[in-house]
Structures are given as C-alpha cells and as structure tokens.
Amino acid sequence: MKKKRVSAAIAVLAAGALALTGCTPPYESEVIADTEITVAWNDLIDNFNGSSAAGNNTANAVVLYMMNSSFLYYNSEPALVRNTDFGTFEKTSDDPLTVKYTINDNVTWSDGTPIDSADLLLAWTTIFAGVTDADDAPLFTHANPRGDLASALPEIDDKSITIVYDKAYVDWEIQFDLGVAAHGVVELAYPEITDPEEAKAMFVEAVQNDDVDWLTPVAKAWNDEYQAPSTPDSDLVALSSGAYVLDELVENEYVALVANPLYTWGPSPKYERIIVRQIEDSTAQVQAIENGDVQIAAGQPTPDVLELVKGLDNADYVTADEATYEHIDLTFNNGGPFDPATYGGDEDTAKAVRQAFLKVVPRQEILDKLILPLNENATLRDSVLQIPGAPGYDDIASTNGSADYAEVDIEGAKALLADAGVTTPVEVKFWYPEGNVRRASEFEFIQQSAALAGFTVVDDSEPTWAFTDKEALPINPHDAVIFAWQSTSLALTGSDQYLGSGQPSNFGGYSNTEVDGLLKDLETELDPEVQTEIQVEVEKLVWEDAYGVTLFQFPGITVWNNSVTNVDPSPLSPTYFWNFWEWAPTDTE
Amino acid sequence: MLTFVARRLVATLLVLLVASFIVYVLTANSGDPLRELRGSRDPSAQDQIAYLSGLLNLDQPPVIRYFSWLGGVGACFIGQCDLGISVARGQQPVIEAIGGALGSTLQLVLAATILAIVIGVAIGMTTALRQYSGYDYVVTFLTFVFYSLPIFWVAVLLKEFGAIQFNSFLGDPVIPWWSILIIGLVMGFIASSIVGGELRTRVISFVSVGGGIAALLILLDVTRWFESPSIGFVGIALMSIATGAVVLFTSTGFHNRRALLAVGIVVVLTVILSWPFQFLFYYVNSPWTVLLVLAILVGLGLLVGFFVGGDGKAVVARTAAIVGGLGVLPLVLDQMFIRWDEYVARIPLSNGVIATIGASTPAIRRVDDTWLNMLDSLTHMLLPTIALMIISLAAYTRYARASLLDVMNQDYVRTARAKGLGERTVVMRHAFRNAMIPIATIIALDFGAVIGGAVITERVFAWQAMGSLFNEGLQHIDVNLVMGFFLVTGILAVIFNVIADLLYSALDPRIRVS
C-alpha cells in the first residue's frame, strides 16, 4: 500500500491572535498541510460572477460557494442557516419592511481589502436594479433584477447597509446577499484606479449621485469581465471572500482551490486544496471513485450505475431526493377532455373528468417500480409548493386534499364520470418527451390504469418541448403533460409563474382568481404561520380544481471514497458541497 | 503538382460548404437550445430566455442564421474569425473553445493513429509472411473480435482491467506462477510462429523467447521491481540492444558485418552517453532536451555509419541513425521512472498510477518538472490511446496482410527472387513499399473514423477535447458549437486526404499528381 504523505501536523495558518476584538471568538485554522481532495462535477465554473445573467448556473454556484462567504446557506435538511461569523442581518421594521445587514470587522477579500458597505451597496445596485439606463433597463444585467422591490437608495455606514423595501416581501431573507467585490469591478472597469479604498469611495459616490455615465463601464465589467473558462488574467476577477481561493482553472478539466490564509470568519475547512474535476459520464465517475482519481461524485442514478456503486468495496454511497420533482399537468383551454368548453362551458363536468383522470394515475405504482429501486427512501410528493422536508411541507401535504389521489380509485373515477354524464371512452392526448425511458414507462402505467376507468390515453410524445414556447404555441395542444420542475431555493414566491393566470410557465391555461389573489397575498406576507396558512389554502384550491398531480422527487446518488469522511448530500444547490468545511481525510489520526 | 493540390482543395471546400449547410440546418431543427431554461422554475429563467434569444437571433429561421454564421467564418480569411458564441459553455466564443480542445484531440488521435499504423502494419505483414500458420489464424480471429467490439465497451473494460485491477496489482505486486507460465507460452508461441522455418528453429525460438520472458518476469517478481520500477543502466542497455537487433533484422540483416558493427557502436555509445545525458536532463529540465539528444544520437549514428559503412555507406548510416534515434526512448523512460516514487506520493490514487479520467493530475501540473509531467501524461494517455488504437488496429492488420499477400504474388517479386536476392531484401525493399499504397488510402479514411471514435472515448475517459465539445453541443442543441466541431474535423479530414494523395505519388512513381 502506498503511504499517504498526510502528516498529522496541523498548520495553524491564522493564529488566534487575529481575534483582536473581544466579541469575536479566537479562530484556529484546522487546515491540514499537504492534504488534497478531488471531487467530480459534471460541469465546471466559467464565470466568477454568479449573480449575472451569464454566470447564474449550478456549475458556477458550487465553486463560488467554496470561494465566498454569505449571510446564509442551506444545510442538508434543507433549512436556512445564518453564518454569523461572517455578518449579521436583522429586520428592524415590518412597515416599511427594513432589513439591516452588517459585515463583521475582521472580514476581508482575499487581497486583504476589507469587505464593507461599498460591497453591499454594489449588491443592492445589482439585485434591486438600483441604477438604470435611459430606457429604464437595469445597467447591471443581474440574472433576476427586482426593480420593484427596494428602489430607494439604502443608507450605508462603514460596515452595514439598511435596505428599505417598497412593499412587504415574503422572501426578503434570501433576496439579498454579498456579490462580487466593489473595488474589484471598479478596478476592472477603470484600470487606472489602483487604490481599493479610492475605488470603493468613487463607486459609492457614483451610486449615490446616480452617475450613470461613470457607472456604465463598471456595469459592463460586472456583466462581462467575470467570464473566465480558464484561470483569469486579472486577480480581481476571482477575488474570494470565503474559505478557499482560486489556485488554477483549466478549461473543462478541473478547478483547483487552495485554503484562503486570511480566512477566519466561518468554520475552518480541513483540506488544504479542493479540486473539482469535470466528469460527465456517470459510469466514468464511479470508476474514478473506485480507482481513487476522485473522492466524491454525485448524480442521478440509473439501475446500472447503482449496481456498479453497490459493488464498490472502497466507497460509501447515499441515495436521496433531489430538488427536481416530476408532475403531471392537465390542460384547461385546448378544447380537450379537461376543458369546460368541451362540455358547453360546464365547469363542474370538466372538473369531474379531471378528477377522475387524476384518480387513476397510479402514483404509488410509478414510485414503487421506477423510483424506489433507485432511492429506497423515496416517498410520493404530496405538495405542489413545497419540497419534502422543507418547513411547512407536512402541514401542507396532510391538509391539501392530495390524499384523494394517493391510491388508484377506478370505481371512484367511474362514478365521477357517470355522475357527470360523460360518455366513455374519453380520449386523453398525453405528452412526454420522446426518448425519455423513465417517462415512457410512466406513460404506460398511466395508460393501463386509466383504461380500466374508461380513458383512452393516446401517446402524444414528441422529442421537442414545443408547448413550452408560449409565443409560438399559446395553447398547449396536449391534454396532459408530464415533466419536472426544479427548485433552486426554498423561496415561497415563484409559484405564481406556473399557477397564476396567464403566467409564462403556466402551460395548461389554469386560471383561478382565488389562487391568483392568495399568491399575491403570499408575496407580501411576513408572518411564517400565515404564510403556511396561505400555502395550505392555495393547495386546497389547486388540488380541488384537479390542476394536476405531483409524483416524486428525482432520485440522486452521492458516492464517496472511504478516504474522506463527513460527506452529507443535500437536495438544494450546492448539493453535497454545502458542508465542504467538514470534509476530512480519514487517516489523519 | 500545385495545381493538383489546389484543385483538390477547391473541390473539398465546396463539399464542406454544402455539408456545413446541411449539418447546420439539421442541428438547428433538432430542438430548442433554451429547453433547460424553459423547464426551470427559477424566476430569472424568463429574463435569460429573452437575453439568449436575442444573442442567438433565435427569431430568425435557421437558413438565415446559417448565412450569418457563414459570414463569420468567411471573416477568417481577413483574420477576424467569428464562429459565434456557445450557449452550452457560458457564452464562450466558439473559437476559444476549439482552441482549447483541438490540442488534446490531436494529441490523442495522432498518437493512436500512428501506433495503430505501425503496430497494425507490423502484425499484418508478419501474418502475411506466415500465411495459414497457427499465428495467422489466431491473429485473424483476434482482429475480427476487436473489429466488432463497440468502443465504449472496450473503454470501460480497459478502465476496469487496465487501470483499477492493474493498479491494485501495483499496490501489492505479486505475479502468480500461472500467469508467468501463460505469458511465457504465449510469447514463445508468437515468436516461434513469426520466425517460422523448420521444427528445430521453431523449438529454439519458442524456448528462448518464451523462457527468456518467463525468466525476466520471475526476476522482476523476486526483486519486487514493480513496487518501484526503474530502468537504470541495465535497462537502457537491454532496451538499446533489443531495438538495435530489431532494426538490424528488418533492414540489413545480421550477416552485414559493417552494419552490425555500426549498430553495435551506436548502442554502446548510447549506453555510455546516457550517463552525461542524465545531467543534461536534470539541470535543463525541458522537453527540448529530448529533441537535442535525439539530434545528437541520430548525428552520431550517421557519422558512425559513414565511417564504418564502407561500400554500403548510405544503408549502414541510415540503419545506425534509426538505432540512434530510437535510443532516445529508453533514456526518456529512464528519466520518468526515476521519479516513480515521487509521482506515486503526489497523485490522489490509493494504489498504482494508471488514471481513468482526464489528461493530467492537478497536483502534478503544479510541479515544474518536465519528466514528472511527462510521466503524468503517459499514465493518462495510455488507456484512451489503447482504446482508440485497438479498433483501427484490426483494420490496418487486415489490409496490410491482404495487400502484402497480393504484392508477394506479383511478377517482379518473383524476378527479385530469381535474381538471388535474400528473402529480407525482397520483402522489405521490393514488396513492402508497394504494399503500402492501398494502406495510404485507409489512413485518410480511418482518420475520420478515429475522430468519430474519439467522441465516445473522450466521454468515457472524461477527456476534454473536440469530442466532448461536439457531445455538449448536440445535447444542448448548441448549433455554433456543433458547427465548430464540424469545421475543424472537416478541415482535418481534408488535410489527411491531401496527405494521402501526396503519399501515393511518393510511394508509387507511376502515379503523377497533375
């Protein structure tokens, strides 16, 4: 056996002496010299500004997560955790909604420049579209600029910013966080400025005076200059505020991170280096774990991959839910069996047909045969709005009426159809993406089960997702579609995108003014208990209307080599990276 | 000559143009590049869809988009290439993406092609010369097996046995007695079949080669050589003598005393010079030293051949120079193996050295040592190169066999024999060159197939090159990326066709390219 060069000597990179202020507990680095972990991901970072339209994707997010500190992160439950070693925030007023963010004193960028209110002001400018051009378009192309939320210029002092919202906003907690460095983006835009403090002062002044001319190059730098498929030429691009700094980025091969020697504002990582390698093929990932090329890998398992993983004698694995969930949506406005117009505008008949159809969807059978073999802990998802395990899920799932569709109810469906006076067989044009084996099986199960109640489910599969392009196809030609939505956060807003009348992701023409109103109320509700109540109300309506059914969370698998401990997969991005500071080599004792 | 090449180029450019149009329109119509975004519930998705639609002109029909793309390609002639941006790769310009990937692909594909040609032709010729022997039948059987294997499967198996199992062997290197026996028997069989002749010679070659290899394995096992492999003086000497013998055997034969003397001197010089070269390799530590040493050894070979050669100066000098040139290999290998222990300590593998993914180890890339990095490249390239090679190897073997058999029945070969020329001269000088003419055609054809095979091999070995670019482009319906791949492979295929045309005229004086 090869002798590991891991010495147990613990390099105290940053001494406890850094705890100059009495309120900060002394920090001791636990980074072990000469340790290195290699992990696999299917894509690699290519943009160091994860907030911009160009840089907002998962591959960037996982690496930036290790390079940056934030006020909050998601743990594996998933639940939000506040990182008070980095900074604190508190709601100082409900009306108007006012939140004060404060960065701790000892926190700096990796070039030694303190992180302060100028950086927070840059974050405000980008997230809330604080600066706009002549056409009123945001100067900074943030991935999701919210000019409607907090348009008033916030007050700042040395380390804090006070954001006053224009209206109450349910997701205020996760709406704001630190982005890239203000002095970095200014120096990228104006290379002649070299003093970080001067750069920050000029930026703050420009924002406060709404100096669009001066800010335009800054915004351009913020939008474009962070694109870097390999190690960026300028250190300013990859400034870090977190536990690791960029060591080397080799396009599409790997990114190497090395422990940040200045880092004292958060849990200390154990590995000196983390290397993320790009491996797309899941069999290749498993073989790489077996060979020791990489230590951690994750993905969506197929039966073959799972079999391979079970055969490894030097690795552990966990199968668990991912944040993506499968669901069936019915179409309300295409003249099909679920459209009231088919029955002369009779809402009740159409609803009965919808309910009857959903009653014969064999949800349990689909779960048992397709998902449980891949994730033994999988359960049916019984909520449209919340991911299982998230706060409020149990309350919602137990009261929203999803229980009516838990079991296949052929007799009930028949009775519903007979009472409504609908002549069987009812033809249902069912779409699933052609070539997707799992969904083809789901279709077959549904087809067989529905036939017993008098539904003829017709295979309407296509390789394209034409119905999702509402400009080309305003009305969905399919009567029922099966696909998946992905949750990227626990945000409560966003569901109006697919439940609200006429919204861009509402492909089935579902429209219920009561739901629209409730979702609007939810957006401005700050009391968590009332939030859950509203969600329950919305769900009751949606399930009663037989909008569709949710099926299951996609199964995910995380595999890790025995040489690393404390790997803990999480459903939300950044998935298994969330506790990277706890990863430790096994043989350090 | 020039007009011929120009005419060929114009014709192929037209073909490329038409093909690019078809590929573009087909790819553009194969789906929706923004599909993933449309499936996202992220509130920002709508903004991104609008942003990218504008960037890619998705409101225009593919045919119009093709011509604007073509305009960007046309601008290459005035030095302002614009192949568009790639959605799948974070809006990176395609030209940059290709720049990064092209090097890795050429490395992989060229190595595999050259090895496949050399090994395939060698095996093919030996089977042709020993037609209908046991060796011929076994090789024929094996080539058909390899020919029909799907490359993704070969690649996965190679990883299992060539990397994972071999690495765990290296972790505890004990060679079981039965595998020594089997390897000895197989090598003995191959040697006796190739040498051929009467029963007595066959037995001698069987026993000497098979027994020699078995003895070598036992020696390596007993001395625990695999725990920390090294080459050293003994290894360099043995390898130099072996290459000298093989080159001598195929070029002039051992009876040519002057050639034997020249090769002997070159081998001795290589072994002696390996000592001072070590210091050169260590202190200069640059890949250029390999070329320098190569030049020195080839020069020495030429000089020795010139002075020792007597009447057959040219032939002897050429033979000696080839031996000298090949003498670089053991020297370079020695440098790599000196660093074995350091390498093993630095890489993340728990056992052994053979990697299953990627082109390099990050921990090694940080170290500024040419030889360590070379060893790292070797351990990474080994399996993908074998995977690519094994498929085209079969084809080359079959074609070389058939072609040589064909040539050997020609009248001029009979004439050569009738003149009293030795069998070696007949085969190597009269038949071999003519047998290569059809092979030149295969090289051009096969190159395209190897690039196609590389698409799969790259994915299995997580090797980031043109193939993975193409794959990514197809999966995300990223037309610009797919077209970038098409352009590069198309141009490469054209270049190889032109090379093949030129090879014809070089090999066959009857063909005039005009």
Interface residues (C-beta under 8 A of the other chain):
Chain A: M1 K2 K3 R5 E36 I37 T38 D46 N47 A53 A54 G55 N56 N57 N60 T141 A143 N144 P145 Q227 P229 S230 D247 E248 V250 E251 N252 E253 Y254 A256 R273 I275 R277 Q278 I279 E280 D281 T283 A284 Q287 A288 E290 N291 G292 D293 V294 Q295 N314 P463 T464 W465 A466 T468 D469 F483 A484 W485 Q486 S487 T488 A491 T493 G494 Q497 Y498 P504 S505 N561 S563
Chain B: G31 D32 R35 R38 G39 S40 R41 D42 P43 S44 A45 Q46 D47 Q48 Y51 R89 G90 Q91 Q92 E96 A97 G100 A101 V156 K159 E160 A163 I164 N167 G171 D172 V344 A345 R346 P348 L349 S350 N351 I354 A355 T356 I357 G358 A359 S360 P362 A363 R365 R366 R459 V460 F461 A462 Q464 S468 N471
